[in-house]
Amino acid sequence: MTPEEQDLIRRRQRSRALVVALLLGALVLLIFGISIAKIQLGMQH
């Protein structure tokens, strides 16, 4: 494999890893937000 091909593969892997990291972060924030909302609803009763 040529260095150019290796560089292209690394760039694709890096961009894929970034997308996965962003999705994981969004999921964590969503779960956190839902948890906070449930806690606040529970305190009202």
Wavefront OBJ file of the C-alpha trace (Angstrom):
o trace
v 0.000 0.000 0.000
v 1.322 3.432 -0.883
v 1.734 6.189 1.723
v -1.070 8.134 0.013
v -3.482 5.208 0.422
v -2.478 4.790 4.062
v -3.037 8.500 4.660
v -6.483 8.305 3.050
v -7.447 5.321 5.214
v -6.239 7.127 8.369
v -8.269 10.218 7.461
v -11.391 8.106 6.948
v -10.835 6.328 10.267
v -10.320 9.644 12.046
v -13.492 11.144 10.592
v -15.476 8.009 11.435
v -14.121 8.078 14.992
v -15.119 11.731 15.304
v -18.675 10.980 14.172
v -18.957 8.086 16.627
v -17.587 10.275 19.448
v -20.085 13.040 18.676
v -22.991 10.587 18.572
v -21.891 9.037 21.854
v -21.604 12.482 23.442
v -25.076 13.411 22.175
v -26.490 10.186 23.643
v -24.879 10.900 27.008
v -26.314 14.446 27.011
v -29.750 13.117 26.080
v -29.733 10.566 28.907
v -28.455 13.209 31.319
v -31.196 15.630 30.277
v -33.909 13.000 30.629
v -32.587 12.054 34.071
v -32.615 15.680 35.247
v -36.175 16.142 33.919
v -37.375 13.010 35.729
v -35.738 14.112 38.969
v -37.375 17.535 38.753
v -40.784 15.989 38.014
v -40.383 13.667 40.966
v -39.632 16.552 43.329
v -42.847 18.372 42.389
v -45.099 15.650 43.813
l 1 2 3 4 5 6 7 8 9 10 11 12 13 14 15 16 17 18 19 20 21 22 23 24 25 26 27 28 29 30 31 32 33 34 35 36 37 38 39 40 41 42 43 44 45
